[in-house]
């Protein structure tokens, strides 16, 4: 990742656009990170990971029953070690 001042970013925008295709570029103002420039592919990848959350109280009885009955497939049993840490 690269960090650049907003003044330098404005002077060399083409350069930083090219750099952002490889890794995010942090743009600062008054020494504080203010913006991040990244490739559109990286943006879409992050958006795919976006999740919506809501309180358990909003789940229906059917949703809660389905969660209670859910079983982890045996091929993923090795991941239980992650919970024992």
C-alpha positions as a Markdown table, in Angstrom:
| # | Residue | x | y | z |
|---|---|---|---|---|
| 1 | Unk | 0.0 | 0.0 | 0.0 |
| 2 | Unk | 1.1 | 3.5 | -0.8 |
| 3 | Unk | 0.3 | 6.7 | 1.0 |
| 4 | Unk | 0.3 | 10.1 | -0.7 |
| 5 | Unk | -0.7 | 13.6 | 0.2 |
| 6 | Unk | -3.8 | 15.1 | -1.6 |
| 7 | Unk | -1.6 | 17.8 | -3.1 |
| 8 | Unk | 0.8 | 15.2 | -4.7 |
| 9 | Unk | -2.2 | 13.0 | -5.7 |
| 10 | Unk | -3.7 | 15.9 | -7.6 |
| 11 | Unk | -0.3 | 16.6 | -9.4 |
| 12 | Unk | 0.2 | 13.0 | -10.4 |
| 13 | Unk | -3.3 | 11.5 | -10.6 |
| 14 | Unk | -2.4 | 9.3 | -13.6 |
| 15 | Unk | 0.5 | 7.8 | -11.8 |
| 16 | Unk | -1.6 | 7.0 | -8.7 |
| 17 | Unk | -4.4 | 5.6 | -10.8 |
| 18 | Unk | -1.9 | 3.1 | -12.3 |
| 19 | Unk | -0.5 | 2.3 | -8.8 |
| 20 | Unk | -4.0 | 1.6 | -7.5 |
| 21 | Unk | -4.4 | -1.1 | -10.0 |
| 22 | Unk | -1.7 | -3.0 | -8.1 |
| 23 | Unk | -2.5 | -2.0 | -4.5 |
| 24 | Unk | -4.7 | 0.5 | -2.7 |
| 25 | Unk | -3.4 | 4.1 | -2.5 |
| 26 | Unk | -4.2 | 6.0 | 0.6 |
| 27 | Unk | -4.7 | 9.8 | 0.1 |
| 28 | Unk | -4.0 | 12.0 | 3.1 |
| 29 | Unk | -5.1 | 15.5 | 3.9 |
| 30 | Unk | -3.3 | 17.4 | 6.7 |
| 31 | Unk | -1.5 | 14.2 | 7.5 |
| 32 | Unk | -4.6 | 12.1 | 8.1 |
| 33 | Unk | -5.9 | 9.3 | 5.8 |
| 34 | Unk | -8.9 | 10.5 | 4.0 |
| 35 | Unk | -9.5 | 8.5 | 0.9 |
| 36 | Unk | -8.5 | 5.1 | -0.6 |
| 37 | Unk | -8.1 | 4.7 | -4.4 |
| 38 | Unk | -8.3 | 1.1 | -5.5 |
| 39 | Unk | -9.0 | -0.9 | -8.6 |
| 40 | Unk | -12.6 | -1.6 | -9.6 |
| 41 | Unk | -11.9 | -5.3 | -9.4 |
| 42 | Unk | -10.8 | -5.0 | -5.8 |
| 43 | Unk | -13.9 | -2.9 | -5.0 |
| 44 | Unk | -16.2 | -5.5 | -6.5 |
| 45 | Unk | -14.3 | -8.3 | -4.6 |
| 46 | Unk | -14.9 | -6.4 | -1.3 |
| 47 | Unk | -18.5 | -5.8 | -2.1 |
| 48 | Unk | -19.1 | -9.5 | -2.7 |
| 49 | Unk | -17.8 | -10.0 | 0.9 |
| 50 | Unk | -20.2 | -7.4 | 2.2 |
| 51 | Unk | -22.7 | -9.0 | 4.6 |
| 52 | Unk | -25.9 | -7.7 | 6.2 |
| 53 | Unk | -26.5 | -8.3 | 9.8 |
| 54 | Unk | -29.5 | -7.9 | 12.0 |
| 55 | Unk | -30.6 | -8.7 | 15.5 |
| 56 | Unk | -31.6 | -12.3 | 16.4 |
| 57 | Unk | -34.9 | -10.9 | 17.5 |
| 58 | Unk | -35.8 | -10.4 | 13.8 |
| 59 | Unk | -35.4 | -14.1 | 13.0 |
| 60 | Unk | -38.5 | -16.1 | 12.5 |
| 61 | Unk | -39.2 | -19.3 | 14.4 |
| 62 | Unk | -38.5 | -21.2 | 11.2 |
| 63 | Unk | -35.1 | -19.5 | 10.8 |
| 64 | Unk | -34.2 | -20.3 | 14.4 |
| 65 | Unk | -35.2 | -23.9 | 14.0 |
| 66 | Unk | -33.1 | -24.2 | 10.8 |
| 67 | Unk | -30.1 | -22.8 | 12.6 |
| 68 | Unk | -30.5 | -25.2 | 15.5 |
| 69 | Unk | -30.8 | -28.1 | 13.1 |
| 70 | Unk | -27.8 | -27.1 | 11.0 |
| 71 | Unk | -24.9 | -29.6 | 10.9 |
| 72 | Unk | -21.3 | -28.9 | 9.8 |
| 73 | Unk | -20.3 | -31.2 | 6.9 |
| 74 | Unk | -17.7 | -33.8 | 8.1 |
| 75 | Unk | -15.1 | -32.6 | 5.6 |
| 76 | Unk | -14.9 | -29.4 | 7.6 |
| 77 | Unk | -14.6 | -31.0 | 11.0 |
| 78 | Unk | -10.9 | -30.0 | 11.2 |
| 79 | Unk | -12.1 | -26.4 | 11.6 |
| 80 | Unk | -13.3 | -27.2 | 15.1 |
| 81 | Unk | -9.7 | -26.7 | 16.2 |
| 82 | Unk | -10.1 | -23.0 | 15.4 |
| 83 | Unk | -12.8 | -22.8 | 18.1 |
| 84 | Unk | -10.7 | -24.5 | 20.8 |
| 85 | Unk | -8.0 | -21.8 | 20.6 |
